[in-house]
Amino acid sequence: MTRLITFFNNRVKRFTIFDIKLVQGSAMIVALIIAKFIPQLLDISLWWFVAALVIVSARPMYLMYAKSP
């Protein structure tokens, strides 16, 4: 398992900011496809999506703004 994580860490280090944004865009497109196939997901309250956003973005925001170098 450690070798697999090391392998992918070395691969990700090759990415530029442009590559990362392309991956983000593809993830958004996958999410739109899933929403198209399962329209019941769109009936979920907006606040569940806001809560998920806060949970997912907590660590990156902490690392970006609060943690000292």
C-alpha positions as a printed NumPy array, in Angstrom:
array([[  0.   ,   0.   ,   0.   ],
       [  2.843,   2.383,   0.807],
       [  4.379,   1.804,  -2.624],
       [  1.082,   2.657,  -4.279],
       [  0.748,   5.921,  -2.338],
       [  4.375,   6.807,  -3.115],
       [  3.799,   6.062,  -6.793],
       [  0.781,   8.372,  -7.014],
       [  2.458,  11.098,  -4.943],
       [  5.324,  11.127,  -7.431],
       [  2.851,  11.323, -10.323],
       [  0.891,  14.198,  -8.777],
       [  4.085,  16.207,  -8.22 ],
       [  4.332,  16.5  , -12.014],
       [  1.029,  18.4  , -12.219],
       [  0.967,  22.1  , -12.897],
       [ -1.844,  24.383, -11.741],
       [ -3.378,  24.021, -15.212],
       [ -3.466,  20.219, -14.844],
       [ -5.094,  20.487, -11.424],
       [ -7.772,  22.812, -12.815],
       [ -8.432,  20.352, -15.645],
       [ -8.944,  17.586, -13.076],
       [-11.343,  19.84 , -11.145],
       [-13.277,  20.558, -14.318],
       [-13.559,  16.879, -15.156],
       [-14.828,  16.168, -11.641],
       [-17.512,  18.825, -12.09 ],
       [-18.555,  17.266, -15.387],
       [-18.788,  13.83 , -13.746],
       [-20.97 ,  15.38 , -11.029],
       [-23.248,  16.891, -13.685],
       [-23.543,  13.527, -15.44 ],
       [-24.476,  11.842, -12.146],
       [-27.045,  14.571, -11.471],
       [-28.48 ,  14.008, -14.946],
       [-28.811,  10.255, -14.367],
       [-30.176,  10.639, -10.805],
       [-32.356,  13.765, -10.793],
       [-33.553,  13.022,  -7.255],
       [-30.181,  14.352,  -6.059],
       [-31.28 ,  17.819,  -7.117],
       [-34.255,  17.641,  -4.73 ],
       [-31.911,  17.593,  -1.719],
       [-31.956,  20.744,   0.375],
       [-29.329,  23.331,  -0.501],
       [-28.086,  23.318,   3.094],
       [-26.818,  19.735,   2.778],
       [-24.618,  20.859,  -0.103],
       [-23.429,  23.859,   1.906],
       [-22.572,  21.578,   4.848],
       [-20.657,  19.226,   2.536],
       [-18.78 ,  22.203,   1.081],
       [-17.745,  23.396,   4.546],
       [-16.567,  19.921,   5.553],
       [-14.596,  19.352,   2.355],
       [-12.993,  22.794,   2.282],
       [-12.09 ,  23.068,   5.977],
       [ -8.603,  21.544,   5.774],
       [ -7.495,  23.3  ,   2.566],
       [ -8.648,  26.643,   3.955],
       [ -6.816,  25.975,   7.23 ],
       [ -3.617,  25.09 ,   5.395],
       [ -3.921,  28.086,   3.099],
       [ -4.747,  30.845,   5.585],
       [ -4.276,  29.808,   9.217],
       [ -1.217,  27.562,   9.393],
       [  2.138,  29.312,   9.654],
       [  4.914,  28.208,   7.296]])
